[in-house]
Amino acid sequence: MKLCILHLGSEKTGTSSIQKYFSQHRAGVLAEGVWYPKAFTNPNGHVHIRLSDAAVQGTLEKNAPVAAEFREEIEARSREARACLFSSEFFHSELREKAQVARLHAFLRGFFDEIRLVYYARRQDHMLASMHSTAVQGGWTTNRSALSVYATKGHYYFDHNAVCDLWAGEFGREALSCRIFERDKLVGGDIVDDLRAAIGLPHDEEASRLSSNESLSFETICVLLALNGSRHKDNKELRKRLIATGRQRGGKRVPMLTRDEAETFLARFESSNAAFFARYVDPKLAAGFAPGFDSFPDAMPEPPPPEELLGFIFSKKAMKGSLPNTPTDKL
C-alpha cells in the first residue's frame, strides 16, 4: 500500500468523535479506498493507542509481536485500499522525543511509500478548560482550577509550534497538514467532515455523527470534584450514574477558568502561535486563532451548597445500585 495517513490529534479536538466514526464505518470507508486498521486499537477498536504506546516504549520492531496482527491485516487489505489511516491523540501528547517519532517513522516505512500527517490545533485556553473537564470526569483531579492541568501536562502539550517542529523535523514539512479546530474553519462545521476532506473523501450525508466527551455542567463538575476527593472515587458505576444524572439535569456550563486567567494563559503562547501559523497553517484557512474571551466567566461562581450537592449525589437515578446503605456523612 502506498499511502499512510497519521491523524496526530491534538487532544481535545474531537478525536473521540473521529475515531468512533471511522471504527463504526470501517466497511463503508474501506469501500471508498481508506482502510482504518483494527490492529493497534484499544479493545473497543476505536483509537490506535497501541501504536503510539509501542513507539514510546520501543516495542515497534517490524517483527515484534505487537506488529503481527497488523502484518496480517495489511496483507488482506493492501489490494482494497489506496490509503491507511491511523488515529491516536497520544501521538500528540505522549510522543515528545525525536527518538520516539523516528522509531514510528522507521516502522511505517517498512510498509508504506508515503506518509502524511494531519494535526488539529485548538486555542490553548480552550484546550486547558476542556482538558480539566475531562480530568474531573475521569477522576484524575480534585483541583477546581483548570490551571492545574498546565502543571500536569507541561508546556509542550499546549505548544502547537513545538509539536509540529518535532513531527516536521522527522517526516518533513511537506508531509504535515495543520487544521484549526474552530467550527467556521472546519469543512461543514464538523470535525469528521473536515478530516474526511483532508484525506480526500467526500462529505458523507448518510453517516450519523457521534458526539463524544461533551462538556459538563458546573453543578456536575462540583459533584464530581466531591466524588474525586472521597473514598468512593474509584466507584466507576457511581461515577457513570452521576455523569448521566448531570446530563439529564442540564445546567449552565462554566469553564473552570476566569476571563483574566484565560487571557494570561493564552498570552504565554503569543510568539509560538505566531510562528505556528506562519510556518504550518495555510493563510487561506487562518492567520491566527479566533479572538475573544466571552465564554469565560469574570469570576468563578460559588459551588452549590452541600445540601444541593448531596441531593444530586443521592438522587434516585444516581444512587440506584451504586452506593447502597451509605449515610450522607460517610461520603
C-alpha positions as CSV (number, residue, x, y, z in Angstrom):
1,M,0.0,0.0,0.0
2,K,1.4,3.4,-1.0
3,L,0.0,5.9,1.4
4,C,-0.3,6.1,5.3
5,I,-2.1,8.9,7.0
6,L,-1.4,9.6,10.7
7,H,-4.0,11.7,12.5
8,L,-1.9,13.1,15.3
9,G,-4.6,14.8,17.4
10,S,-4.1,17.1,19.1
11,E,-6.0,16.1,22.2
12,K,-9.3,18.0,22.8
13,T,-10.0,18.5,19.1
14,G,-12.8,16.0,18.6
15,T,-10.6,13.0,18.3
16,S,-13.0,10.6,20.0
17,S,-15.7,11.6,17.5
18,I,-13.4,10.9,14.6
19,Q,-12.3,7.6,16.0
20,K,-15.8,6.4,16.7
21,Y,-16.9,7.4,13.3
22,F,-14.1,5.6,11.4
23,S,-14.3,2.5,13.6
24,Q,-18.1,2.2,13.2
25,H,-17.9,2.9,9.5
26,R,-14.9,0.7,8.6
27,A,-16.6,-1.1,5.8
28,G,-18.0,2.0,4.2
29,V,-14.8,3.9,4.4
30,L,-12.9,0.9,3.0
31,A,-15.2,0.9,0.0
32,E,-14.1,4.5,-0.6
33,G,-10.5,3.4,-0.5
34,V,-9.4,4.2,3.0
35,W,-8.5,1.4,5.5
36,Y,-8.9,2.1,9.2
37,P,-7.0,-0.8,10.8
38,K,-8.3,-2.8,13.7
39,A,-4.7,-3.7,14.5
40,F,-3.1,-1.5,17.2
41,T,-6.5,-0.3,18.5
42,N,-7.8,-0.4,22.1
43,P,-10.4,-3.1,23.0
44,N,-13.3,-1.2,21.5
45,G,-11.5,-0.8,18.2
46,H,-11.5,3.0,18.1
47,V,-8.1,4.6,18.8
48,H,-4.7,3.3,17.7
49,I,-3.3,3.7,21.2
50,R,-1.2,0.5,21.0
51,L,0.7,2.0,18.0
52,S,1.5,5.3,19.9
53,D,2.4,3.3,23.0
54,A,4.7,1.0,21.1
55,A,6.5,3.9,19.7
56,V,7.0,5.4,23.2
57,Q,8.0,2.1,24.7
58,G,10.4,1.0,21.9
59,T,8.5,-2.2,21.1
60,L,7.8,-1.4,17.4
61,E,10.3,-3.5,15.6
62,K,8.8,-4.8,12.3
63,N,8.9,-8.4,13.6
64,A,7.7,-7.7,17.1
65,P,4.6,-9.5,18.4
66,V,2.7,-6.2,18.7
67,A,3.0,-5.8,14.9
68,A,1.9,-9.4,13.9
69,E,-1.8,-8.5,13.8
70,F,-1.0,-5.5,11.6
71,R,1.1,-7.5,9.2
72,E,-1.8,-10.0,8.7
73,E,-4.3,-7.3,8.3
74,I,-2.3,-5.2,5.8
75,E,-1.9,-8.3,3.6
76,A,-5.6,-8.7,3.4
77,R,-6.3,-5.0,2.7
78,S,-3.5,-3.9,0.5
79,R,-5.4,-4.6,-2.7
80,E,-8.7,-3.0,-1.4
81,A,-7.5,0.4,-0.2
82,R,-5.4,3.3,-1.6
83,A,-4.5,4.6,1.9
84,C,-4.3,3.5,5.5
85,L,-5.5,5.8,8.3
86,F,-4.2,5.7,11.9
87,S,-5.7,7.9,14.6
88,S,-4.3,8.5,18.1
89,E,-4.3,11.8,20.0
90,F,-1.5,10.2,22.0
91,F,0.8,10.8,19.1
92,H,0.4,14.4,20.2
93,S,0.5,14.0,23.9
94,E,2.9,11.1,24.5
95,L,5.5,11.1,21.7
96,R,7.7,14.0,22.8
97,E,11.2,12.9,21.9
98,K,12.9,12.7,18.5
99,A,13.8,9.1,19.0
100,Q,10.2,8.1,19.6
101,V,9.0,9.8,16.4
102,A,11.9,8.4,14.4
103,R,11.0,4.9,15.7
104,L,7.5,5.2,14.5
105,H,8.7,6.6,11.1
106,A,11.1,3.6,10.6
107,F,8.3,1.1,11.3
108,L,5.9,2.7,8.9
109,R,8.5,3.0,6.1
110,G,8.6,-0.8,6.2
111,F,5.0,-0.9,4.9
112,F,4.3,2.4,3.1
113,D,5.9,4.5,0.4
114,E,4.4,7.8,1.5
115,I,3.4,9.1,5.0
116,R,1.2,12.2,5.6
117,L,0.3,13.8,8.9
118,V,-2.8,15.7,9.9
119,Y,-2.8,17.8,13.0
120,Y,-5.6,19.9,14.5
121,A,-4.8,22.9,16.7
122,R,-7.1,24.4,19.3
123,R,-6.7,27.7,21.2
124,Q,-4.7,26.9,24.3
125,D,-7.1,28.4,26.9
126,H,-9.9,26.4,25.4
127,M,-7.7,23.2,25.4
128,L,-6.9,23.9,29.1
129,A,-10.6,24.2,30.1
130,S,-11.6,21.2,28.1
131,M,-8.8,19.0,29.5
132,H,-9.7,20.0,33.0
133,S,-13.3,18.9,32.4
134,T,-12.1,15.6,31.1
135,A,-9.8,15.2,34.2
136,V,-12.7,15.9,36.5
137,Q,-14.9,13.5,34.7
138,G,-12.2,10.7,34.8
139,G,-11.5,11.2,38.4
140,W,-7.9,12.4,37.9
141,T,-8.1,15.6,39.8
142,T,-9.6,17.2,42.9
143,N,-8.4,20.7,41.9
144,R,-11.2,23.1,41.0
145,S,-9.0,25.3,38.8
146,A,-8.3,24.5,35.2
147,L,-4.9,26.0,35.6
148,S,-3.8,22.8,37.4
149,V,-3.8,21.0,34.1
150,Y,-0.8,23.0,32.9
151,A,1.4,21.7,35.7
152,T,0.3,18.2,34.9
153,K,0.6,18.3,31.1
154,G,3.5,20.7,30.8
155,H,4.2,23.5,28.3
156,Y,4.9,21.3,25.3
157,Y,1.4,19.8,25.4
158,F,0.0,23.2,24.5
159,D,2.7,24.5,22.2
160,H,1.5,23.7,18.7
161,N,4.6,25.1,17.1
162,A,6.9,22.8,19.2
163,V,4.7,19.8,18.4
164,C,4.8,20.5,14.7
165,D,8.5,21.2,14.7
166,L,9.1,17.8,16.2
167,W,7.0,15.9,13.6
168,A,8.0,18.0,10.6
169,G,11.7,17.5,11.7
170,E,11.3,13.8,11.2
171,F,8.7,13.5,8.4
172,G,9.3,16.8,6.5
173,R,7.3,20.0,6.5
174,E,5.6,19.0,3.2
175,A,4.1,15.9,4.9
176,L,2.3,17.9,7.6
177,S,-1.2,19.4,7.1
178,C,-2.4,21.6,10.0
179,R,-6.1,22.3,10.6
180,I,-7.8,24.7,13.1
181,F,-10.3,23.3,15.5
182,E,-12.9,26.1,15.2
183,R,-16.3,25.5,13.8
184,D,-16.1,28.1,11.0
185,K,-12.7,26.7,10.0
186,L,-13.9,23.1,9.6
187,V,-15.5,21.7,6.4
188,G,-19.2,21.7,7.0
189,G,-18.5,22.9,10.6
190,D,-17.9,19.3,11.5
191,I,-14.7,17.6,12.6
192,V,-15.5,14.3,10.9
193,D,-16.3,16.0,7.6
194,D,-13.2,18.1,7.9
195,L,-10.9,15.0,8.3
196,R,-12.7,13.2,5.5
197,A,-12.0,16.2,3.3
198,A,-8.4,16.4,4.5
199,I,-7.8,12.7,3.4
200,G,-9.6,13.0,0.1
201,L,-13.0,11.7,0.9
202,P,-16.3,13.5,0.1
203,H,-19.0,14.5,2.5
204,D,-20.9,11.6,3.9
205,E,-24.5,12.5,4.2
206,E,-25.6,9.1,5.4
207,A,-23.3,8.6,8.3
208,S,-24.5,9.6,11.7
209,R,-22.3,12.0,13.7
210,L,-21.2,10.9,17.1
211,S,-20.8,13.5,19.9
212,S,-18.1,12.4,22.4
213,N,-16.7,13.9,25.6
214,E,-19.4,16.5,26.0
215,S,-18.7,19.3,28.4
216,L,-20.2,19.0,31.9
217,S,-22.4,21.5,33.8
218,F,-21.0,23.5,36.6
219,E,-23.1,21.6,39.1
220,T,-21.9,18.2,37.7
221,I,-18.3,19.3,37.9
222,C,-18.8,20.3,41.6
223,V,-20.4,16.9,42.3
224,L,-17.6,15.0,40.6
225,L,-14.9,17.0,42.4
226,A,-16.6,16.0,45.7
227,L,-16.5,12.4,44.5
228,N,-12.9,12.6,43.4
229,G,-11.9,13.6,46.9
230,S,-13.9,10.9,48.6
231,R,-13.3,7.3,49.4
232,H,-15.7,6.4,46.6
233,K,-13.6,7.9,43.9
234,D,-12.9,4.5,42.3
235,N,-16.6,3.6,42.1
236,K,-17.0,3.6,38.3
237,E,-20.7,2.7,38.4
238,L,-21.4,5.7,40.7
239,R,-19.3,8.0,38.6
240,K,-21.2,6.8,35.4
241,R,-24.6,7.4,37.1
242,L,-23.6,10.9,38.4
243,I,-22.5,11.9,34.9
244,A,-25.7,10.6,33.4
245,T,-27.8,12.4,36.0
246,G,-25.9,15.6,35.3
247,R,-26.6,15.4,31.6
248,Q,-30.3,14.7,32.4
249,R,-30.5,17.7,34.8
250,G,-28.8,20.0,32.3
251,G,-27.5,23.3,33.8
252,K,-25.1,26.0,32.9
253,R,-21.7,25.1,31.5
254,V,-18.9,27.2,33.1
255,P,-15.2,26.8,32.2
256,M,-13.2,26.5,35.4
257,L,-11.1,29.4,34.3
258,T,-11.8,33.1,34.6
259,R,-11.5,35.6,31.8
260,D,-8.4,37.1,33.2
261,E,-6.8,33.7,33.7
262,A,-7.7,32.7,30.2
263,E,-6.1,35.9,28.7
264,T,-3.0,35.4,30.8
265,F,-2.6,31.8,29.9
266,L,-3.1,32.4,26.2
267,A,-0.5,35.2,26.3
268,R,2.1,32.6,27.1
269,F,1.8,31.3,23.6
270,E,1.7,34.5,21.7
271,S,5.1,34.2,20.0
272,S,4.8,30.4,19.4
273,N,1.3,30.7,18.0
274,A,2.6,33.4,15.6
275,A,5.4,31.1,14.4
276,F,2.9,28.1,14.2
277,F,0.5,30.0,11.9
278,A,3.4,31.4,9.8
279,R,5.1,28.0,9.3
280,Y,2.4,25.4,9.3
281,V,-1.1,26.9,8.5
282,D,-2.4,27.8,5.1
283,P,-3.0,31.5,5.3
284,K,-6.2,31.0,3.3
285,L,-7.5,29.0,6.2
286,A,-6.5,31.2,9.1
287,A,-3.8,33.6,10.2
288,G,-4.5,33.1,13.9
289,F,-7.0,31.7,16.4
290,A,-10.4,33.5,16.7
291,P,-10.2,36.2,19.3
292,G,-12.4,36.9,22.3
293,F,-13.0,35.6,25.8
294,D,-16.8,35.8,26.2
295,S,-17.1,32.1,27.0
296,F,-15.2,32.6,30.3
297,P,-16.7,34.0,33.5
298,D,-15.4,37.2,35.1
299,A,-15.3,35.3,38.4
300,M,-15.8,31.7,39.3
301,P,-19.3,31.1,40.8
302,E,-19.5,29.6,44.2
303,P,-20.3,25.9,44.3
304,P,-23.8,24.8,45.2
305,P,-24.4,24.4,48.9
306,P,-23.7,21.0,50.4
307,E,-27.3,20.1,50.7
308,E,-27.9,20.6,47.0
309,L,-24.8,18.5,46.1
310,L,-25.9,15.7,48.4
311,G,-29.4,15.9,46.9
312,F,-27.8,15.4,43.5
313,I,-25.5,12.6,44.6
314,F,-28.2,10.7,46.5
315,S,-30.9,11.2,43.9
316,K,-32.7,8.0,42.9
317,K,-31.2,7.8,39.4
318,A,-27.6,8.3,40.6
319,M,-27.8,6.0,43.6
320,K,-29.6,3.0,42.1
321,G,-27.3,0.1,42.7
322,S,-24.2,2.2,43.0
323,L,-23.7,3.0,46.7
324,P,-26.1,1.0,48.9
325,N,-26.6,1.8,52.6
326,T,-24.2,4.7,52.7
327,P,-25.1,7.5,55.1
328,T,-24.5,11.0,53.8
329,D,-21.9,11.9,56.4
330,K,-19.7,9.0,55.1
331,L,-19.3,10.3,51.5
